[in-house]
Amino acid sequence: RHGANAAFVSLWPRPREAGAEAVLASVDAALVSEDKSWVKECWQLSQVPRGVVVQPLYRTELPSAADISLDRPLELRVLVFFGAVVGGVITGRPFELWVAPNGAVYRWRPEDLKARGVPGSQKHARRLPELALHVLVASLRKHWAYMKDVSEKLVQKARLD
């Protein structure tokens, strides 16, 4: 599959240290994997043929794995409506925080979401490690204007708005 919902994504920050056998085993596992979330995907995504994409890991400002524990890449989903960025959320952690159009980060309190009966909010109850949050905020301060500009231009140029 295509790793929708970050299922079966393998990170190899130091592939030479892990060894070719371990890396190739993760490719084989991805080729035969199934995830229950995939049956809920829209029909277009369910038509994607099986395959594996191997790409270099983008440079990250996250400290070493010994300092921080994440079960998947920290990916920010930038939301664009009618050609304008309205905000962003962390993929796989939609109830963790909200990035406002100006780049400010608002962290949701799980007890507030629960008290207000927000559907699905308790399903994603694990909190982002503080160190990862710190890195995200620092990265947004540095790169948000660029990310917002590129996202809006991409959507407008592709006429997706």
Contacts in CASP RR format, 6 or more apart in sequence:
PFRMAT RR
TARGET T0000
AUTHOR 0000-0000-0000
METHOD contacts of the structure
MODEL  1
RHGANAAFVSLWPRPREAGAEAVLASVDAALVSEDKSWVKECWQLSQVPR
GVVVQPLYRTELPSAADISLDRPLELRVLVFFGAVVGGVITGRPFELWVA
PNGAVYRWRPEDLKARGVPGSQKHARRLPELALHVLVASLRKHWAYMKDV
SEKLVQKARLD
1 7 0 8 1.000
1 8 0 8 1.000
1 30 0 8 1.000
1 33 0 8 1.000
1 34 0 8 1.000
1 35 0 8 1.000
1 38 0 8 1.000
1 48 0 8 1.000
1 50 0 8 1.000
1 51 0 8 1.000
2 45 0 8 1.000
2 48 0 8 1.000
2 51 0 8 1.000
2 53 0 8 1.000
3 9 0 8 1.000
3 30 0 8 1.000
3 35 0 8 1.000
4 35 0 8 1.000
4 37 0 8 1.000
4 38 0 8 1.000
4 41 0 8 1.000
4 45 0 8 1.000
5 35 0 8 1.000
5 37 0 8 1.000
5 38 0 8 1.000
5 92 0 8 1.000
6 72 0 8 1.000
6 73 0 8 1.000
6 75 0 8 1.000
6 91 0 8 1.000
6 92 0 8 1.000
7 33 0 8 1.000
7 35 0 8 1.000
7 37 0 8 1.000
7 38 0 8 1.000
8 29 0 8 1.000
8 30 0 8 1.000
8 33 0 8 1.000
8 35 0 8 1.000
9 72 0 8 1.000
9 73 0 8 1.000
10 23 0 8 1.000
10 26 0 8 1.000
10 29 0 8 1.000
10 30 0 8 1.000
11 57 0 8 1.000
11 73 0 8 1.000
12 18 0 8 1.000
12 22 0 8 1.000
12 23 0 8 1.000
12 26 0 8 1.000
12 57 0 8 1.000
13 57 0 8 1.000
13 65 0 8 1.000
15 23 0 8 1.000
27 52 0 8 1.000
27 54 0 8 1.000
30 51 0 8 1.000
30 52 0 8 1.000
31 50 0 8 1.000
31 51 0 8 1.000
31 52 0 8 1.000
38 45 0 8 1.000
38 46 0 8 1.000
39 46 0 8 1.000
60 74 0 8 1.000
61 135 0 8 1.000
61 138 0 8 1.000
61 139 0 8 1.000
62 68 0 8 1.000
62 70 0 8 1.000
62 74 0 8 1.000
62 132 0 8 1.000
62 135 0 8 1.000
63 131 0 8 1.000
63 135 0 8 1.000
67 131 0 8 1.000
68 129 0 8 1.000
68 131 0 8 1.000
68 132 0 8 1.000
69 129 0 8 1.000
70 129 0 8 1.000
70 132 0 8 1.000
72 91 0 8 1.000
72 92 0 8 1.000
74 90 0 8 1.000
74 128 0 8 1.000
74 132 0 8 1.000
74 135 0 8 1.000
74 136 0 8 1.000
75 90 0 8 1.000
75 91 0 8 1.000
76 88 0 8 1.000
76 89 0 8 1.000
76 90 0 8 1.000
76 91 0 8 1.000
76 99 0 8 1.000
76 136 0 8 1.000
76 140 0 8 1.000
76 147 0 8 1.000
77 88 0 8 1.000
77 89 0 8 1.000
77 90 0 8 1.000
77 91 0 8 1.000
78 85 0 8 1.000
78 87 0 8 1.000
78 88 0 8 1.000
78 99 0 8 1.000
78 147 0 8 1.000
78 148 0 8 1.000
78 151 0 8 1.000
79 85 0 8 1.000
79 86 0 8 1.000
79 87 0 8 1.000
79 88 0 8 1.000
79 89 0 8 1.000
80 86 0 8 1.000
80 151 0 8 1.000
80 152 0 8 1.000
80 155 0 8 1.000
80 160 0 8 1.000
80 161 0 8 1.000
81 161 0 8 1.000
82 161 0 8 1.000
83 152 0 8 1.000
83 155 0 8 1.000
83 156 0 8 1.000
83 161 0 8 1.000
84 101 0 8 1.000
84 152 0 8 1.000
85 101 0 8 1.000
85 148 0 8 1.000
85 151 0 8 1.000
85 152 0 8 1.000
86 101 0 8 1.000
87 98 0 8 1.000
87 99 0 8 1.000
87 100 0 8 1.000
87 101 0 8 1.000
87 103 0 8 1.000
88 98 0 8 1.000
88 99 0 8 1.000
89 96 0 8 1.000
89 97 0 8 1.000
89 98 0 8 1.000
89 99 0 8 1.000
90 96 0 8 1.000
90 97 0 8 1.000
90 128 0 8 1.000
90 136 0 8 1.000
92 124 0 8 1.000
93 124 0 8 1.000
93 126 0 8 1.000
93 128 0 8 1.000
94 124 0 8 1.000
95 108 0 8 1.000
95 110 0 8 1.000
95 113 0 8 1.000
95 118 0 8 1.000
95 120 0 8 1.000
95 121 0 8 1.000
95 124 0 8 1.000
96 107 0 8 1.000
96 108 0 8 1.000
96 124 0 8 1.000
96 127 0 8 1.000
96 128 0 8 1.000
97 105 0 8 1.000
97 106 0 8 1.000
97 107 0 8 1.000
97 108 0 8 1.000
97 128 0 8 1.000
97 133 0 8 1.000
98 105 0 8 1.000
98 106 0 8 1.000
98 108 0 8 1.000
99 105 0 8 1.000
99 106 0 8 1.000
99 140 0 8 1.000
99 144 0 8 1.000
100 106 0 8 1.000
101 148 0 8 1.000
103 140 0 8 1.000
103 144 0 8 1.000
103 148 0 8 1.000
105 133 0 8 1.000
105 136 0 8 1.000
105 137 0 8 1.000
105 140 0 8 1.000
107 133 0 8 1.000
108 121 0 8 1.000
110 121 0 8 1.000
110 122 0 8 1.000
110 125 0 8 1.000
110 127 0 8 1.000
113 121 0 8 1.000
113 122 0 8 1.000
114 121 0 8 1.000
114 122 0 8 1.000
128 136 0 8 1.000
155 161 0 8 1.000
END
